[in-house]
Amino acid sequence: MTSPDQPARQFRRSRGRRIGDAIISRFVALGLVPSTYLLTTTGRTTGRELTHPATLVVHDGHLWLVAPYGVVSWVRNVRANGSVTLRRRTERASYTVREVAAAEAGPVLKKYVRVASATRPYFRATLDDDVAAFVAEADEHPVFELTLRGSRADAAV
């Protein structure tokens, strides 16, 4: 496990981050960044569509959306609306979301830090830690299970 005095980096939305997101979004739209999609949410107060790059994880046959930077604006929008749209190249699909508890999120977070190496500084748990370390910090990194809209699983929700 990680030592409790090892702080995780705090996310700050800066001008450089916005420019970086705009650049990476172009590469994502072209399908040049593996496992990364353009995530579109509906603003909870404005009703406007907002788009950000997001890396997805496939774990145990399910598709997962992770908030590596904590409860940021898109997380609040997802919680308020319960749905997202993912786009990459010419593919576009709508999903319903289900936020999961820490015990279910832990294994997903562990896999996520392997896939999304750029976000590792925002986690206290490291690649070498067991799932329990990720469960312990799951409240700081919301995890959502995605279900394709119109699928049988979506109809049961």
Secondary structure by P-SEA (a helix, b strand, c coil): ccccccccbbbbbcaaaaaaaaaaaaaaaacccccccccccccccccbbbbbbbbbbbcccbbbbbccccccaaaaaaaacccbbbbcccbbbbbbbbbbccccaaaaaaaaaaacccccccccccccccaaaaaaacccbbbbbbbcccccccccc
